[in-house]
Every structure is written in structure tokens, then in C-alpha cells.
Amino acid sequence: CAVTGTDVLGYLASMRDHFDGKKTTWWSTYYKLENVTQNITKWNCTEKELAYYNKLTECSEKQLTLEETACELHARTKEACAMLPSCFDKNWEGYSKQVALANSTIQDLRFEYVAVKRIMCMLDAFTAEDLEAKIEECMAKQYSGAAITSACVEGFLDATKPNFITPDVCASGVKSILHPNDDNFNETEYASQSIAAGPCMASCCELELYHWQTYTNAFVTSDHYMYDSDSGRVVSYTNMAEAKQACETMGSVLCFGIYDANCDGPSYENPVKIVKAPGIDLESVKESSVGSCVQKLMNGPGTTMTTTTVKACIYEVQYTSSAAPDDVKTLTVEHQEYGEAFRFSGCDNEELDEGKACVSSGAQNGVRLLKNRYGQAVATGTCCTSETNKVILSEATQCDGYKDEYKKYDSVYLTASKLIRGTSYHSIREAQIACLKMGHKCWGLFDDKCDMGNLMLVDGDLNISSSVMRESHQSSCVYEKLHI
């Protein structure tokens, strides 16, 4: 729009002509977009989305099954290998006792053999014509029990205890599958098959206390560096792994993270520097002009959650034993996180009364321990003998005072202000699990079309009751999570 001169009317006329042409172009584009929108809305992707999320759930379940199997294989192998030397010694001791007992029995048999021979001689004497002479002969005759022999017992005096041979699997470990905690597990089991697997959630997987988040094109000023109190020098490292280990050892209270100038990794010429935590936050991190970066120490594992997870869940854990695989027993485990996993691992013969009782009954290793993912013993199983236990099902029956049960209200809906923004689930079970995890923060579920296909969570911090529900003309429904 070029305007010359100082005439106001001319200026306004030029504006009119300019924007009149723009108007035509704008409306033409608008109508084209409207046609595109109408075409897009004709597509119904609900079934494909449900199939997609169901497939994700199926893959997660298969991943968990594989990793739990690997956990159990490594745990059972380790336990069995630990018991082999003592088992070998006990078997040799038992064998030696049996040989000694057999030796004593053979000696008794020799005495019996001599006695029987004398008795038979006397019986023959009583039928002889010269009775007295025969009796004198029997009394003078010497008998030997040497005929009673045992190659096993007599040869045992030269036998020595054989050397214990460690099985290959105990010396080198399980080769068929790596432990899920192994750094190469993801590569060998998933990446090599072009599978993008999620983080390990099996019961034997270690939970990370920290993870690292990288902020690119960022740097911190020298006043935020950490200085050694003895030397007065900046705390720096030429190895990134050592720098992270040092920072994690101090924790997020003292260590904010690591500053890497040029973001090209540490070297002797350009080591990375530790950034102290007091007096700094993300607002203090400045934009870098040379491509430097800051790695910030973050609490918890690398995955983040947008909802609150309660830690007051009660589980029912069903398990069996190898001695009676059809006899299913149930344990009640309290004060656990939602999504916890359990397995039997290790034994106790000192701290627990159940372990001491097993020792008294002859099981020297004590009682089998049921542990959660943190390695905490939460219950006990059978005595730690050749009989083993296996968890077949664990389910949270209630969390934070709420049951995993819901009351349904038909043909009603709740306004958007009563819902938790950003929550959307493609199945009712997925929504129920999310609500149970949040405890009192989630009042229940709202299903817009009551088709169990698109649900949102209801805010538990609001005063929700049937009185605030409104009549629905599109068959919406509401599910209230029941309190114990």
C-alpha cells in the first residue's frame, strides 16, 4: 500500500482499494478451509484409536510378562546356586552317617551269625549218639563271622569326600536372557527386533532416584559454580559419568546440575563444572550464544506423571507353591504404591518370627520373603526348602480409602468446571485405574456419550453430589467412586 502526498481523502481511498483486494483473497481462503474442515470431520477414528490403545496395553502386558519371567529365572538360579554347597555338604554328611550305621549293623549280623552256628551245633549234638562228646566239641569249636561282608562298608574306609563342582550356570550366570536391570537388556530383547519398549516395570527392576534433563543453548554464570572448600577451586570433572555420580551423591539439595561449555562433552582442556543448588533456579539459567548446555539433576525416574499417585493401597496377592500348585493362597499387603509388583525372593532366618519358626522345624534357611519393587519384604510364604512359591496375581482392592468400585448415574452430566482438565481416556478400565491412583483427588468418571469410549476424571476437591448433576439429552452418564 503506497500512499503519496498529504491528502487525507486520498490516503483513505488508497486504504479502501488495498484492503478490498485483501478481503477477496481472505474470504476465498476461508471458504477453502471450511471445505477442508467439513471433509476432515467426516472421518471417524474412534475405533482405530481404541484398537491402537488396546494394542499398546497388550504390548505392555507382554513386556511385563517377559521381564517378570527373566526376573524369576535369575532370582531362582541365584538362590539355587547359593544353596548348592551346603546341600552338597549335607548330602555327604548324610551318606557318611548311613555308612557308619550300616557298619554297625554288619557287626551285629556277624555276632548273630556266630550265635546261630553255635545253636545249630548244639541242636545236632542233642540228636547224636555220643551227646556229651558232641556238646564238648561244640563248646570248643571256634566260629568266625567273616562270611558276613559288605563291599560298600569295607571300601568306604579308603573313600574321601569328592570336590564340589560348581555348575556352569552358577559360575557364569544365566546366558539365555539378561537380567532386566542389565544395561544391554533393552538392546538384546527389544532394539535388536526393532521394538520400542517402555521402561522396565518388573518387580526386580531398580527404581531410579534421579534422572537428567538437558537444557540446550544455556549456561550459568561463575558465581553459581561449586567450589572445593579445601582447595578453593571449581569442582570439575573430565568424565561425565563421574560428574553425574558426584552430583547424585550430593543430591538435588546441594547439586543443581552440570554445566558443559559448548555442550561437546568433558575433556582435560574443557572439563564440565558442577553447579551448586542453593541460590539458583531455572530462571537463573541464561541463554548461551556458543551452544553450551546445562544438565539438571531431576528427582525421580525419567518418566513423569501428570496426576497424583497415592501410596496407601491395599493389595490382595495370590500365590501357589511347587508342592501344591493347585492350592491358591491369598495374602493381604497394605501401605503400597499403586502399580506395585510383588515376587518371592530370598529367605530370612534371623529377623522374622516366621523365619525362626522355620529354622526350628528344620528349614535352616528360614522363610521365603515376598518383596515389592523396592526390595522391601512385605509378607512371607512357605519355609525356604526345596518347595518354592510363585505369585500368580496381585490386585489393588482399595487405595486411599476408596474401593475399585463405582456407582453409575444415567442420563446426567457435569459441567466442564467439575472435570479435571487434560484427562481423557479411551476405555472405562483405563479411566478407573487413573482415578484409583489419584485417591481422594478423583471423585469419579464422566462419560460424555456413556459409550465407555471417551471418559474424563471428575475433580475430587470440589463438592460433587447428585444435586450438581444436570439432566443430559445425549445419554451422558457419571460414575461415582465408592468410599469404604
C-alpha positions in Angstrom: 0.0 0.0 0.0 1.9 3.1 -1.3 0.4 6.5 -0.5 1.9 9.7 -1.8 1.1 13.2 -0.7 -0.7 14.6 2.3 -4.3 14.4 1.2 -6.4 12.6 3.8 -9.1 11.6 1.4 -6.6 10.2 -1.0 -5.0 8.2 1.9 -8.4 6.7 2.9 -9.2 5.8 -0.7 -5.9 4.0 -1.1 -6.6 2.0 2.1 -10.1 1.1 0.8 -8.7 -0.2 -2.5 -5.9 -2.0 -0.8 -8.0 -3.9 1.8 -10.8 -4.5 -0.7 -8.4 -6.7 -2.7 -7.2 -8.4 0.5 -10.9 -9.1 1.5 -11.5 -11.1 -1.6 -8.4 -13.2 -1.0 -9.2 -13.7 2.7 -12.8 -14.9 2.0 -11.6 -17.2 -0.7 -9.1 -18.8 1.6 -11.7 -19.0 4.4 -14.2 -21.0 2.2 -11.4 -23.4 1.1 -10.6 -24.0 4.8 -14.2 -24.6 5.6 -14.4 -27.2 2.9 -11.3 -28.9 4.3 -12.8 -28.9 7.8 -16.0 -30.4 6.6 -14.1 -33.2 4.9 -11.9 -33.9 7.9 -14.9 -34.2 10.3 -16.4 -36.9 8.1 -13.6 -39.3 9.3 -14.4 -41.4 12.4 -11.2 -42.5 14.0 -12.6 -43.7 17.3 -12.4 -47.4 16.5 -8.9 -47.1 15.2 -7.8 -45.1 18.3 -9.3 -47.8 20.6 -7.6 -50.5 18.6 -4.3 -48.6 18.9 -4.5 -48.1 22.7 -5.7 -51.7 23.2 -2.6 -52.8 21.3 -0.4 -50.6 23.5 -1.9 -52.3 26.5 -1.4 -55.7 25.1 2.3 -54.9 24.3 2.9 -53.6 27.8 1.4 -56.8 29.3 3.6 -59.0 27.1 6.7 -56.9 28.0 5.9 -57.2 31.7 5.4 -61.0 31.4 8.8 -61.3 29.7 10.6 -59.2 32.2 9.0 -60.9 35.2 10.0 -64.3 33.7 13.6 -63.1 33.4 13.5 -61.7 37.0 12.3 -65.1 38.3 14.8 -67.1 36.3 17.7 -65.0 37.6 16.4 -65.0 41.2 15.7 -68.7 41.3 19.1 -69.5 39.7 20.9 -67.3 42.2 19.1 -68.8 45.1 19.7 -72.4 44.0 23.4 -71.7 43.3 23.8 -70.2 46.8 22.3 -73.4 48.4 24.3 -75.9 46.4 27.5 -76.0 48.5 25.6 -76.5 51.8 23.3 -79.1 50.1 26.4 -80.9 48.9 28.0 -80.9 52.4 24.7 -82.2 53.9 24.4 -85.0 51.4 28.0 -86.1 52.1 27.3 -86.0 55.8 24.1 -88.0 55.4 25.9 -90.6 53.3 28.7 -90.9 55.9 26.2 -91.5 58.7 24.4 -94.1 56.7 27.7 -96.0 56.1 28.5 -95.8 59.8 25.1 -97.2 60.6 25.5 -100.0 58.0 28.9 -100.8 59.5 27.3 -101.2 63.0 24.6 -103.3 61.5 27.0 -105.7 59.8 29.0 -106.1 63.0 25.7 -107.1 64.8 24.9 -109.5 62.0 28.3 -111.2 62.5 27.6 -111.7 66.2 24.2 -113.2 65.3 25.9 -115.4 62.7 28.3 -116.9 65.3 25.4 -117.4 67.8 23.3 -119.2 65.2 26.1 -121.5 64.3 26.6 -122.5 68.0 22.9 -123.1 68.4 22.8 -125.3 65.3 25.8 -127.2 66.6 24.1 -127.8 69.9 20.9 -129.0 68.2 22.9 -131.5 66.2 24.6 -132.6 69.4 21.3 -133.5 71.1 20.5 -135.9 68.3 23.9 -137.6 68.3 24.6 -140.9 70.0 27.6 -139.5 71.9 25.8 -136.5 73.4 28.4 -135.4 75.9 31.2 -135.6 73.5 29.4 -133.6 70.8 28.5 -130.9 73.4 32.1 -130.7 74.4 33.1 -130.5 70.7 30.6 -127.7 70.1 31.8 -125.7 73.1 35.4 -126.0 72.0 34.7 -125.2 68.3 35.5 -121.6 67.1 33.3 -119.8 64.7 34.0 -116.7 62.6 31.6 -114.0 61.3 33.9 -113.2 58.4 31.5 -114.6 55.9 29.2 -111.6 56.6 30.8 -108.8 54.4 29.8 -105.5 52.6 31.9 -104.2 49.8 30.4 -100.7 50.3 31.2 -100.5 54.0 34.7 -102.1 53.8 35.6 -100.0 50.8 34.4 -96.8 52.4 37.5 -96.5 54.7 39.5 -95.5 51.7 36.8 -93.2 50.3 37.4 -89.4 50.5 34.9 -86.6 50.1 34.8 -85.6 46.5 35.4 -82.0 45.4 32.3 -79.8 44.9 32.0 -78.9 41.2 30.3 -75.5 40.6 27.8 -75.8 37.7 28.5 -73.5 34.7 25.3 -71.5 35.2 26.5 -70.7 38.8 29.9 -69.7 37.6 29.0 -67.6 34.6 25.3 -66.7 35.3 22.2 -67.2 33.2 23.0 -66.9 29.5 19.6 -67.5 27.9 18.3 -64.0 28.8 19.9 -61.0 30.5 18.7 -59.6 33.8 16.2 -56.8 33.2 18.5 -54.4 35.1 21.4 -55.1 32.7 22.3 -52.1 30.5 22.1 -54.3 27.4 18.7 -55.9 28.1 16.8 -53.4 26.0 19.2 -53.8 23.2 19.2 -57.6 23.1 15.5 -58.1 23.7 13.8 -55.1 22.1 16.0 -52.8 20.0 17.5 -55.7 18.0 14.0 -56.6 17.0 13.1 -53.0 16.2 10.8 -52.8 19.2 10.4 -49.5 21.0 9.8 -50.8 24.6 8.8 -48.7 27.6 10.8 -48.6 30.9 11.0 -51.8 32.9 8.2 -52.2 35.4 9.0 -55.7 36.6 9.4 -56.4 40.3 13.2 -56.8 40.1 13.9 -53.6 38.2 15.6 -50.9 40.2 13.8 -47.6 40.5 16.0 -44.6 39.7 16.2 -41.9 42.4 17.3 -39.3 39.8 17.3 -38.6 36.1 18.9 -35.9 34.0 17.2 -33.3 31.8 19.3 -31.4 29.3 18.7 -27.7 28.6 20.4 -26.7 25.3 21.7 -23.3 24.5 22.0 -22.5 28.2 24.8 -21.5 30.6 25.2 -20.4 34.2 27.5 -17.7 35.5 30.6 -18.5 37.5 29.0 -17.3 40.8 26.8 -20.5 40.6 29.8 -22.9 40.3 30.5 -25.2 43.2 33.9 -24.6 44.8 36.0 -27.0 46.8 36.2 -25.8 50.4 39.8 -27.0 50.8 41.5 -26.0 47.6 39.2 -23.1 46.6 39.0 -24.5 43.1 35.9 -25.1 40.9 34.6 -28.6 41.3 35.0 -30.0 37.7 35.3 -33.4 36.0 36.8 -34.7 32.8 34.4 -37.7 32.8 30.6 -37.1 32.5 29.8 -40.4 34.4 31.9 -39.3 37.3 30.4 -35.8 37.3 26.8 -37.3 37.4 27.8 -39.7 40.1 29.2 -37.0 42.3 26.1 -34.8 41.8 23.7 -37.7 42.6 25.7 -38.5 45.7 25.2 -34.9 46.9 21.6 -34.9 46.0 19.4 -32.2 44.5 19.5 -30.2 47.7 23.2 -29.4 47.2 23.8 -30.1 43.4 21.7 -28.3 40.8 23.4 -30.0 37.8 26.3 -29.9 35.4 27.4 -27.0 33.1 29.0 -28.2 29.8 30.6 -25.3 27.9 30.0 -25.8 24.1 27.9 -28.9 25.0 30.7 -31.1 23.5 31.3 -33.3 26.5 34.1 -33.1 29.1 37.8 -33.1 28.3 41.1 -32.3 30.1 41.1 -28.9 28.3 37.5 -28.2 28.9 36.1 -30.1 31.9 32.4 -29.9 33.0 31.6 -27.9 36.1 29.3 -28.8 39.0 26.6 -26.2 39.6 25.6 -25.7 43.2 21.8 -25.9 44.1 21.4 -23.1 46.7 20.6 -19.8 45.1 19.8 -21.0 41.6 16.7 -22.0 39.7 15.8 -22.3 36.0 15.2 -18.6 35.9 18.9 -18.1 36.6 20.0 -20.2 33.6 20.8 -17.8 30.8 20.7 -18.3 27.0 24.1 -19.4 25.6 25.5 -17.9 22.4 28.0 -20.7 21.9 25.7 -23.6 22.2 26.5 -24.5 25.8 24.1 -26.7 27.8 23.1 -27.4 31.4 22.2 -30.9 32.6 19.8 -30.5 35.5 19.6 -33.2 38.2 15.9 -34.2 38.5 14.3 -36.2 41.3 12.6 -39.5 40.5 12.8 -41.7 37.4 12.8 -40.3 33.9 9.1 -40.8 33.3 6.8 -38.1 34.7 3.2 -38.3 35.8 0.6 -35.6 35.5 -1.6 -37.0 38.2 -1.0 -37.7 41.9 -0.3 -41.4 42.7 -1.4 -42.5 46.2 0.9 -44.7 48.4 -1.9 -46.1 50.6 -3.1 -49.0 48.5 -4.1 -52.5 49.9 -3.3 -55.4 47.7 -4.6 -59.0 47.6 -1.7 -61.2 46.4 -2.4 -64.7 45.3 0.3 -67.3 45.2 0.9 -71.0 45.0 3.7 -73.4 46.0 5.5 -76.0 44.0 4.4 -78.7 46.4 0.7 -77.9 45.8 0.3 -75.8 42.6 -3.5 -76.0 42.6 -3.7 -74.7 46.2 -4.0 -70.9 45.7 -3.4 -68.8 48.9 -4.1 -65.1 49.4 -2.0 -62.5 51.3 -3.2 -59.0 52.2 -0.5 -56.4 51.8 -1.0 -52.9 53.0 0.6 -49.4 52.5 1.9 -49.9 49.0 2.0 -47.7 45.9 -0.5 -48.1 43.2 1.0 -50.2 40.4 3.3 -52.1 42.7 4.6 -55.5 41.7 5.4 -58.4 44.0 7.6 -61.5 43.8 9.1 -64.1 46.2 12.9 -63.5 46.5 15.3 -64.6 49.2 14.9 -66.0 52.6 15.1 -64.9 56.3 16.2 -67.0 59.2 17.1 -64.3 61.8 14.9 -61.2 61.9 11.3 -62.5 61.4 9.5 -64.8 63.8 8.2 -66.9 60.8 11.9 -67.4 59.8 12.9 -68.6 63.3 9.9 -70.9 63.3 11.0 -72.5 60.0 14.5 -72.9 61.4 13.1 -74.7 64.5 11.2 -77.0 62.1 14.4 -78.0 60.3 14.5 -75.4 57.4 17.8 -73.8 58.2 17.4 -71.1 55.5 14.2 -69.8 57.2 11.1 -68.5 55.4 10.6 -67.2 51.9 10.1 -63.5 51.5 7.5 -61.7 49.4 9.1 -58.4 48.2 8.0 -55.3 46.3 9.9 -53.5 43.6 11.9 -51.6 46.2 13.2 -54.9 47.6 11.2 -54.5 50.9 9.9 -57.7 52.5 6.1 -57.2 52.8 5.0 -60.7 53.7 6.2 -64.3 53.9 5.5 -67.6 52.2 6.5 -71.2 53.0 9.7 -72.3 54.6 12.8 -72.0 52.5 13.3 -75.6 51.4 13.0 -77.3 48.0 9.4 -76.1 48.0 9.1 -72.7 46.1 6.4 -70.0 45.9 5.2 -68.1 42.9 2.9 -65.0 42.7 0.1 -65.6 40.2 -2.0 -62.4 40.7 -1.7 -59.1 42.6 -4.5 -56.6 42.6 -5.2 -53.3 44.4 -8.5 -53.7 46.2 -8.6 -50.2 47.6 -6.5 -47.0 47.6 -6.6 -44.0 50.0 -9.9 -45.2 51.5 -11.6 -45.8 48.1 -12.6 -49.1 46.6 -12.1 -50.0 42.9 -15.9 -49.9 42.5 -18.2 -47.3 41.1 -21.9 -46.2 41.3 -23.4 -45.2 37.9 -25.8 -42.2 37.3 -27.6 -42.5 34.0 -28.7 -39.6 31.7 -26.9 -36.9 33.7 -23.7 -34.8 33.0 -21.4 -32.5 34.9 -20.2 -29.1 33.7 -16.6 -28.7 32.5 -15.7 -26.8 35.7 -16.2 -30.0 37.6 -13.8 -32.1 35.5 -10.0 -32.4 35.7 -8.6 -30.7 32.6 -6.3 -32.7 30.4 -7.7 -36.1 31.4 -9.1 -38.2 28.6 -9.3 -42.0 28.5 -10.3 -44.3 25.7 -11.7 -47.1 27.9 -13.5 -47.2 31.2 -11.0 -49.5 32.8 -8.2 -47.1 31.9 -10.1 -44.3 33.5 -10.9 -46.3 36.6 -7.3 -47.2 37.1 -6.3 -43.5 36.7 -9.0 -42.4 39.2 -8.0 -45.1 41.8 -4.4 -44.0 41.5 -5.3 -40.4 42.4 -7.1 -41.3 45.6 -9.3 -38.6 47.0 -8.2 -36.2 44.2 -10.6 -38.0 41.9 -14.3 -38.1 42.7 -15.3 -40.3 39.7 -15.7 -40.5 36.0 -17.7 -38.6 33.3 -18.7 -40.4 30.1 -19.9 -37.9 27.6 -21.9 -40.4 25.5 -22.0 -43.2 28.0 -20.3 -45.5 25.4 -17.2 -46.3 27.6 -15.1 -44.8 24.9 -14.2 -41.2 25.9 -14.1 -40.5 29.6 -12.8 -37.7 31.8 -12.0 -37.6 35.5 -14.1 -35.6 38.0 -12.3 -33.3 40.4 -12.3 -34.7 43.9 -11.5 -31.3 45.5 -15.0 -30.0 44.6 -18.2 -30.7 46.4 -19.6 -33.2 44.0 -23.0 -34.8 44.7 -26.1 -35.8 42.7 -27.5 -32.3 43.3 -25.0 -30.7 41.0 -25.6 -33.1 38.1 -27.7 -31.9 35.2 -30.1 -33.8 33.0 -28.5 -35.0 29.8 -30.2 -35.1 26.4 -27.4 -37.1 24.8 -27.4 -40.0 27.2 -24.3 -38.9 29.2 -23.5 -40.7 32.5 -21.4 -40.2 35.6 -19.6 -42.8 37.7 -19.0 -42.1 41.4 -16.0 -43.9 43.1 -17.2 -45.5 46.2 -15.7 -44.8 49.6 -15.0 -47.6 52.1 
